[in-house]
Amino acid sequence: MTNFDHDGRRARFEERLAALGVDAAFLPPSGDLEYLTGFPRRKASFGNYEHVNQWVLGALLVPGHQPTFVIPQGYSAFQLPGGVAGDVVHVRNVDDGYEMFSEAIRSRGNLRRVGVTNRTWAATALNLVKATAGAELVNVQHEIEQMRWIKEAVELEVMTTSARICDVVMAEITAEVHAGVTEAEIASKVDHLMVVHGGRTPSFDTGVFALGPSSTRDASIRIAGQPLSEGDALCFDFGTVVEGYCSDFGRTLHIGEPNDRYIEAYDVVIASQEAGRRVAVPGSTGREVHAATRKVIEDAGYGEWYRHRTGHCIGLDTHERPFISEEDTTALEPNMTFTIEPSIFWPGTLGVRVEDIFVCAPGGAYSLNDYSKKLVSV
């Protein structure tokens, strides 16, 4: 396992809390908490996944103290086989969750201003106010986000591993793609191969979707059951997780020999990504990178079919701020990591997408992926 400097991260976070006049922060399981303490997150599940006293789950961070983790039995029984470093309050199913939670909060003194984040549950926030007899809640999400924007060298190493798993999977899955196979079959193999090659879990729902003259479907249907046909363009969107860090990757394969329009569109999308990469230098903004990628596609006459932002930052969460999008004016900084993922999705005609993870650097961003962008037909 990689040795992340959680103590150093918390020290810098505590400095930010002090500057805001915030006495403590309570964070739920999230990328934020994992970043600051190493507290692991469980794999995602669809819909609500809850145990008795679930709302107490998280950690109280008070400057000058080790984290105080409040952990319900339903979580600790199966999600923390190795335990966790710090002060731990175990809340059993039969315990009074509020009493144990409030005792843990009060043990850290008179807290008058307590930090929470966008992911703090409403029940937790309400009980924080109650347990502190009326403390003011302060949203410290931006403070943590700013710290997480700039990736440490060790983070880039882990993210490279996560990205390169996608490269390997794409190389292996290409041999499985042909007319007659279904998207569902391909997607299940992608998910399996990511685990085989060292990924913990998909970082989001895998997308394997065909666009072309055989169907009027759109990219909003990410996996379908019908067999692939000659002339389809099969778009991939997948990623995995390594030590908490996410990857996000995309390529397109053409079923059979492509026509001239598809070849042109493919080349335009690749050129679009390259234009964005060149602009992604320190001091530029997500808006400017997005404008650069979009201009290439618009100038080629396909602007109507480029219908989303260019990308997003990525790390312990698949989608992190700032965004590579028309509304985001945040200045990029060295070692920010983000996707550049232009596309042309033209229902009934063709589909092309490419996606890699890039690192902001002088002279233009560099890619953590190493997979070819050459047009491939199968």
N, C-alpha and C positions, 0 to 999 in steps of 0.2 A: 504494500500500500504506500502511496505517496505521502510524504510528510509535509502537510500544509501548515503554515504559521498562523494558527488560530489565535494564539496569545497576542501576537503582533497586530493582527487584524482587529481584535477586540480593543486593544489599547488605542488604536487610531479612531475606532468608533466611539470610545469613551471621550476622547478629545472633542469629537463633534457634538456629543450630548452635552458636554460642559459648555461649549460655545452657545448652545441653544438654551441653557438653563434647565436642562432636563435631568431629573434625578436618577431615572432608571428606564429600561425598556423591556417590554414583554413581547417575545416573538413566538409565533406558532411554528410548527414544522413547515419548512419552506427552504428555498434556496438561500434566503437571507440568514436563517438560523444555521444551516449547514456551512455557509461561508464563514460565520463568526465562531462556530463551536465544533463543527464536524458532526453535529447531530444528524443521523441519516434519515432520509425520507423513505417511506414504503413505496412500492410500485403503484402506479396509478390504477384506479378501477373506475368503471363507469358508474356515474351517479353517486349518491351519498354512501359513505362507508363509516359506520359509527359504532362506538362502544359506550357503555355507561361512563359518565363523567368525561366524555371526550373533550368537552370545551376547556378543561384545565390544562390540556397538553401544550407544552411549550417551555420556554426558559425565561427567567427573570435575569436580566443583565444589569448589575449595579456596579458603577466604577469602584475599583479597589477590592472587589470580591470575585470569587469564582462564580460561574453561572449556577443558578439554582434551577434545576429541571423539575417540573411537575409532570408526572407521567402516570396515566391511568393504567390499570391492570391489563385491559384489553390490548394496549399498545406494547407494553413492556414484555408481555408473555411471548410474543412472536417476532417483534420488530427490532429488538435490541439484544440479540444473543450475546454480544460482547460487552454489554453494559454501556455506560457513558461516563466521561470524565467530568467531575464537578459534584456539587451538592445535589442530591436527588431526593425528592419527595415522592414516594410511591403511593398512589391512591387506589385502594382496592375497590372492587365492585360494590361492596357493602358499606364503604366509607361515605361520610358526608363530604361530597366533593367541594362544596363551597367552604366548609370549615377548614379543610386542609389547605385549600388554595389561599384563603385569606390569611391563615397563619403563616404560610410561606412568604406572602407579600409583606405582612406586618413585621416579620423577623428582620427585615432590612431597613427598619426605621421609618421615619415620617416622610413618606414619598408624596410630594405635592404636584409634581409634573412627571407623567409617565409616558414614554414613547410607545407607540403602536405602529403597525404598518397596514398597507392596503389589504393584507391577507388575514388580519386579526379577526377572529370570529366575533360576531355581535355579542354573544353571550359572554365571551371572555372580556370584552371591553366594558360591558355593563357591570360585571362583577369586579373588575379592577377598580372602577369608580366606587363601588360599594365597599370593597375591602379597605380602601385607602381613605374612606370617609370624605370622598369628594375631590380626589385628585383631578387635575386637568389632564386630558389626554392630548398628546401632540403626535402628529403624523411624522414619523422619521424615515418614511420610505425613501425619500430622495437622498437622504444622507447615506443610506446603505447602498443605494443604486450607484451613486457617484464613486463609491469605493470599488464596487464590483465592475464598473466599466473597464477599468484598466487592468488587464490580465498580467499576473506575475509570470515569470519564466516557467515556474513549475506548472501553472495552470495551462500555459500554451503547450507544454509537453503532453499533458493528459488530453487536451483537446485535439492535438494532432493524432494521438492514438485513436480517439473516437472517430475522427474524420477518416482516417486511413482504413478503419474497419468498413466504412461505407464503400471506399474504393474497391476493396477486395470483394465485397458482396456484389457490387455492380459487375465486376469482371466475371464472377462465377454465374450470376443469374442470366447473363446475356445468352449463354448457351442453352438456357431453358425456354427461351422465347421463340415462338413460331406460330404460324397460323393454326388455329384449332385449340390451343391452350387457352385457359380463362385467366382473367386478371386475378381472380380469387386464388387460383393455384399459385400464380407467380408471387402474389403478396405474402402468402403463407410461407413460401420458401425464403423470401427476403427476410422475414422476421426470424425464421429459424436460423438462417445463416449468420445474422448479426449476433445471435447468442453463441453460436458455434465458434465464432471468431473473437469472442471476448466481451461482447456488449452485455450489459446487465438486463436491459429491456429496451424496446423501442422508445424513443424520446417523444413520439407523438404517433397518431394513427397513420400507418403506412398507406400511401396513395400509389396505386398503379392503375392508370386510366388511359384508355385509347380514344383518340379523336381522329376523325377522318371521314371520307366520303361514305363509309358504310353505316354511319349513325349520326343523328343530330344531337346526341348527348353533349353535355357541357362538363367542364372540369369540376363542377360542384358535386358530381357523382364520382367518388374517389376509387371505388372498386365495384365492378359489375360482374355478373355471372356468365355473360354470353361469350362464346369463343372469339378469339381475335381473328381478324380477316386481313387478307392481302390489301395493302394500301393504308392500313391503320398506322398511326404514330402513337407509340406506347410511352407515356410520360411516367417517370418515377419521381417520388417524393418520399424520402425516408431518412431516418436517423436513429442513432443508438445512444446509450449512456455508459460512460466509463468513469468510475469513481465520482459519480454525481454530475459530471460534465457532459453536455449534450452535443450531438452533431446533427446536421441538417443538410441533405444532399439531393441533387436532382440531375437526371439525364433523360434523353429521349432516344428510343430505338424505333426504326421504321420497319414495318413488316412488308417484305418484298422490296423491289426496286422503287425508289422515290421518283416522283415527277419533278419537273423544273421548278414549279411553285414551292414545293416542300423544300427543295435544296436551297432556294433563295431565302425562304423564311428561316431555315435552320442557320444559315450563315449570318443572317441579320441578328438573331438572338445571341449568337456567340460574340458578334461584334458589339452588341449592346452591353453584355457583361464586361467585356474588355474596356469599353469606354468608361463604365462606372469604376472599374478597378483603378484606372489611371487617375481619376479625379479624387479617389479616396485617400487623400494625404492629410497630415495633421493640419488643422485649421479649416478644412472644408467642412461642409455640413451634410447631413443626411439628405436634405432637400436638393443640394447641388449634385450629389451622387445619383439620386433618383432622376433629376432632370437630364443628366448626361446619358443614362441608360435609355430613358424614354425618347430622347431626341433621335437616336439611331433608328428606333422602331417606327416612330412617326415619319421620319424622313423617307423611310422605305415604303410607306403607305399602309402600314399595319397597325397604326396607333389605336384604332377602334378595338383591337383585339388584345391589347395590353391593358388589363383591367384591374391591376392591383399595385401595391407599393413594391418597391424594388427589393426590400429586405428588412432585416431587423438585427439588432445585436443578439448575441447568444453566449451562453456559458453554463452556469448551474441551472438556468431555465432556457427552454428552447427559444422563447421570444422574450428578449430583454430590451429595455430602453438604452440608448435612444434608437429610434426607428430610421431606416433608410427610406424616407417617405417625404412627400411634398410638403407636409406641415411641420417637419422637424428641423429646427434651426440650431440644434446643439452642435457645437464645434467638435469634430472628431479629434481624438488624441492618439498618440502612439500606443500600440498594443491594445486598442479597442478591437474586439472581434465581432464580425457581422457577416450576414449572408448578402450576396448579390445574386438575385434569382429572377431575371427577366423571363418573359414568356410571350408567346402568341397562341392564344386559345380561340380558335375560329370554328365553332360547331358546324359539323357537316363538311368541313374542308380539310383542316389540319390542326395539329397541336405540336408545339415545341416548347420545352423548358430546359433550363440549365441552372444549377445551383451549386455553389461552393461556399465554404467559410473562408473569409479573408481577415487579415490582420492589418490594421492601419499602420502605414510606415511612410517615411519620406520617399518621394519618387514614385509612389503608388503602392497600393496594398499588395500583399503577397498571400497566396492561398495555402491553407493547411491541407487541402486535398491535393492529390497528385494524379487524378484520373484524366484520361484523354478526353478532349472535347471534339474529336474527329467524328464526323457523321458516320453512324453505323446502321446498316440495314441487315436484317436477318431473314 
